[in-house]
Amino acid sequence: MTDTQGRPMRWLGPEIHSYLAAMDGEAVALRRHARLDELDRFGNRLMVEMAIWTVAADRALRKSGISPETARQMVADLGWEIYSRMLSLSSLPVRLVARDPGQRLRWTIRMLLVFPFSAPGAPGYELKAWREGDDILTHFTCCPPQSFVRRVAETEGDPDALETFRRSWCTYDWPGADLIASDASRGHYRRPHTLSHGDSVCDMCWAARARSA
């Protein structure tokens, strides 16, 4: 790790315990921004809960003297480990049954749109999904985790929280699509615009045939 002075460091047991306690405290404080009572779908609430812990982990690292860039990378790497395991498990039945990468993507994405990404409309997930050829497109115009993190960034004057979210959660779909397709190719996902970047939509294309990003 690197601290705010650019010096390398490594935590020992006491620092780790202090960090975990600080992260718990951050999560408790952050819940006032979550507005979980406005979300009537369990999957939507679950994803916001995961976003709470993402922001809590990042803020606790930064408040422990870790540089924002190091904290961002640590949170992103840990988040990907969790996300990739969840995605591997949820897509496993489809990958066992289907051999075509396009089928794997379409079936898995449609399953995920039932849970946890069910879309009752804002303030929950709001999206349009359709098929073009062998590809499936999902255009999200409201994302509860992103809305939560943006509120934290704006009300608490913490733009680093949103930047960490953008560079962690909002980067996972590229390798995630390749994981679902499982055809030893890269480039099954495209997204020109991103809500966390200030755009009005996350316009996602889950492409049956890989191509360079």
C-alpha positions as CSV (number, residue, x, y, z in Angstrom):
1,M,0.0,0.0,0.0
2,T,1.0,3.6,-0.4
3,D,0.1,6.3,2.1
4,T,-0.8,9.9,1.3
5,Q,2.8,10.9,1.4
6,G,3.7,8.3,-1.3
7,R,5.4,6.0,1.2
8,P,5.0,2.3,0.9
9,M,3.5,0.6,4.0
10,R,2.0,-2.7,5.1
11,W,-0.5,-3.1,7.9
12,L,-0.1,-5.5,10.8
13,G,-2.8,-7.1,12.9
14,P,-3.7,-4.0,15.0
15,E,-4.1,-1.8,11.9
16,I,-6.3,-4.3,10.2
17,H,-8.6,-4.6,13.2
18,S,-8.8,-0.8,13.5
19,Y,-9.6,-0.6,9.8
20,L,-12.4,-3.1,10.0
21,A,-13.9,-1.3,13.0
22,A,-13.7,2.0,11.0
23,M,-15.3,0.4,8.0
24,D,-18.2,-0.8,10.2
25,G,-18.7,2.7,11.5
26,E,-18.6,4.2,8.0
27,A,-21.3,1.8,6.9
28,V,-23.6,2.7,9.7
29,A,-23.1,6.4,9.0
30,L,-23.7,6.0,5.2
31,R,-27.0,4.3,5.6
32,R,-28.8,7.6,6.1
33,H,-28.1,8.3,2.4
34,A,-29.2,4.9,1.1
35,R,-33.0,5.5,1.2
36,L,-33.6,1.7,1.3
37,D,-37.2,2.2,2.3
38,E,-37.9,3.7,-1.1
39,L,-36.8,0.4,-2.8
40,D,-39.5,-2.3,-2.9
41,R,-37.4,-5.0,-4.6
42,F,-35.0,-7.1,-2.5
43,G,-32.5,-7.3,-5.3
44,N,-32.4,-3.5,-5.6
45,R,-31.9,-3.1,-1.8
46,L,-29.2,-5.8,-1.9
47,M,-27.2,-3.9,-4.5
48,V,-27.4,-0.7,-2.6
49,E,-26.3,-2.5,0.5
50,M,-23.2,-3.7,-1.4
51,A,-22.6,-0.2,-2.5
52,I,-22.7,1.0,1.1
53,W,-19.9,-1.4,2.0
54,T,-17.9,-0.4,-1.1
55,V,-18.0,3.3,-0.1
56,A,-17.4,2.4,3.5
57,A,-14.3,0.4,2.6
58,D,-12.9,3.2,0.4
59,R,-13.6,6.0,3.0
60,A,-12.1,4.0,5.9
61,L,-9.0,3.3,3.8
62,R,-8.6,7.0,3.0
63,K,-9.2,8.1,6.6
64,S,-6.5,5.6,7.7
65,G,-3.9,7.5,5.7
66,I,-4.0,5.5,2.5
67,S,-3.7,7.5,-0.7
68,P,-7.0,7.8,-2.7
69,E,-5.5,6.0,-5.7
70,T,-4.3,3.1,-3.6
71,A,-7.6,2.9,-1.8
72,R,-9.4,2.9,-5.1
73,Q,-7.3,0.1,-6.5
74,M,-7.7,-2.0,-3.4
75,V,-11.5,-1.6,-3.3
76,A,-11.8,-2.3,-7.1
77,D,-9.7,-5.5,-6.8
78,L,-11.6,-6.8,-3.8
79,G,-14.9,-5.9,-5.4
80,W,-14.0,-7.8,-8.6
81,E,-13.1,-10.9,-6.6
82,I,-16.6,-10.8,-5.0
83,Y,-18.4,-9.9,-8.2
84,S,-16.7,-12.4,-10.4
85,R,-17.5,-15.3,-8.0
86,M,-21.1,-14.2,-7.8
87,L,-21.3,-14.0,-11.6
88,S,-19.5,-17.3,-12.1
89,L,-22.1,-19.0,-9.8
90,S,-25.2,-17.3,-11.3
91,S,-24.1,-18.0,-14.9
92,L,-22.9,-21.6,-14.3
93,P,-26.2,-23.3,-15.2
94,V,-26.4,-21.5,-18.5
95,R,-22.7,-22.2,-19.3
96,L,-23.3,-25.9,-18.6
97,V,-26.3,-26.1,-20.9
98,A,-25.4,-23.7,-23.7
99,R,-22.3,-23.7,-25.8
100,D,-23.0,-20.6,-27.9
101,P,-21.5,-17.5,-26.3
102,G,-24.5,-15.4,-27.5
103,Q,-26.9,-17.7,-25.9
104,R,-24.9,-17.7,-22.7
105,L,-25.0,-13.9,-22.6
106,R,-28.6,-13.5,-23.5
107,W,-29.9,-16.1,-21.1
108,T,-27.7,-15.0,-18.2
109,I,-28.5,-11.3,-18.6
110,R,-32.2,-12.0,-18.8
111,M,-31.9,-14.1,-15.6
112,L,-30.0,-11.3,-13.9
113,L,-32.7,-8.8,-15.0
114,V,-35.1,-10.8,-12.8
115,F,-32.7,-10.8,-9.8
116,P,-31.0,-8.7,-8.6
117,F,-31.5,-6.1,-11.4
118,S,-35.3,-6.2,-11.5
119,A,-36.5,-2.9,-12.8
120,P,-39.6,-1.4,-11.1
121,G,-38.6,2.1,-12.3
122,A,-36.9,5.0,-10.5
123,P,-35.8,5.2,-7.7
124,G,-35.2,1.5,-8.3
125,Y,-33.5,0.2,-11.5
126,E,-35.0,1.6,-14.6
127,L,-34.1,0.1,-18.0
128,K,-35.0,-1.0,-21.4
129,A,-33.8,-4.4,-22.7
130,W,-34.0,-5.8,-26.2
131,R,-32.3,-8.1,-28.6
132,E,-30.5,-7.0,-31.8
133,G,-29.5,-10.0,-33.8
134,D,-27.5,-12.3,-31.4
135,D,-26.7,-9.4,-29.0
136,I,-28.7,-8.2,-26.0
137,L,-28.8,-4.5,-25.2
138,T,-29.7,-3.1,-21.7
139,H,-30.0,0.7,-21.4
140,F,-30.2,1.7,-17.7
141,T,-31.5,5.2,-16.9
142,C,-31.6,4.7,-13.2
143,C,-29.2,2.7,-11.0
144,P,-29.9,2.7,-7.3
145,P,-26.3,2.1,-6.2
146,Q,-25.0,4.9,-8.4
147,S,-27.7,7.2,-7.1
148,F,-26.7,6.4,-3.6
149,V,-23.0,7.0,-4.2
150,R,-23.7,10.2,-6.0
151,R,-25.8,11.5,-3.0
152,V,-22.8,10.7,-0.7
153,A,-20.4,12.5,-3.0
154,E,-22.6,15.6,-3.3
155,T,-24.0,15.9,0.2
156,E,-20.7,15.1,2.0
157,G,-18.4,16.8,-0.5
158,D,-16.6,13.5,-1.3
159,P,-16.0,13.2,-5.0
160,D,-13.5,10.4,-4.4
161,A,-16.4,8.2,-3.4
162,L,-18.0,8.5,-6.8
163,E,-14.7,8.1,-8.6
164,T,-14.0,4.9,-6.7
165,F,-17.5,3.6,-7.7
166,R,-16.9,4.5,-11.3
167,R,-13.5,2.8,-11.4
168,S,-14.7,-0.3,-9.6
169,W,-18.3,-1.2,-10.2
170,C,-18.5,0.5,-13.5
171,T,-15.6,-1.4,-14.9
172,Y,-16.6,-5.0,-14.0
173,D,-19.0,-5.6,-16.9
174,W,-16.2,-5.8,-19.5
175,P,-14.5,-8.8,-17.9
176,G,-17.9,-10.0,-16.6
177,A,-19.3,-10.4,-20.1
178,D,-16.2,-12.4,-21.2
179,L,-16.6,-14.6,-18.1
180,I,-20.2,-15.3,-19.1
181,A,-19.4,-16.0,-22.7
182,S,-16.5,-18.2,-21.8
183,D,-15.2,-18.6,-25.3
184,A,-11.6,-17.6,-24.6
185,S,-12.2,-14.2,-26.3
186,R,-12.3,-10.7,-25.1
187,G,-14.6,-7.9,-26.2
188,H,-18.1,-9.1,-25.5
189,Y,-19.2,-5.8,-24.0
190,R,-19.5,-2.2,-25.1
191,R,-20.8,0.8,-23.2
192,P,-20.3,4.3,-24.7
193,H,-22.0,6.2,-21.9
194,T,-22.1,5.7,-18.1
195,L,-24.4,7.2,-15.4
196,S,-21.6,7.6,-12.9
197,H,-19.6,9.6,-15.4
198,G,-22.5,12.1,-15.6
199,D,-24.2,10.7,-18.7
200,S,-28.0,10.1,-18.8
201,V,-27.7,6.4,-19.6
202,C,-25.6,3.3,-19.3
203,D,-26.1,2.0,-22.8
204,M,-24.8,-1.5,-22.6
205,C,-24.4,-4.0,-25.4
206,W,-23.6,-7.6,-24.5
207,A,-22.2,-8.9,-27.8
208,A,-22.4,-12.5,-28.9
209,R,-19.3,-12.1,-31.0
210,A,-16.2,-10.6,-29.4
211,R,-14.4,-7.7,-30.9
212,S,-11.7,-5.3,-29.7
213,A,-13.0,-2.8,-27.2
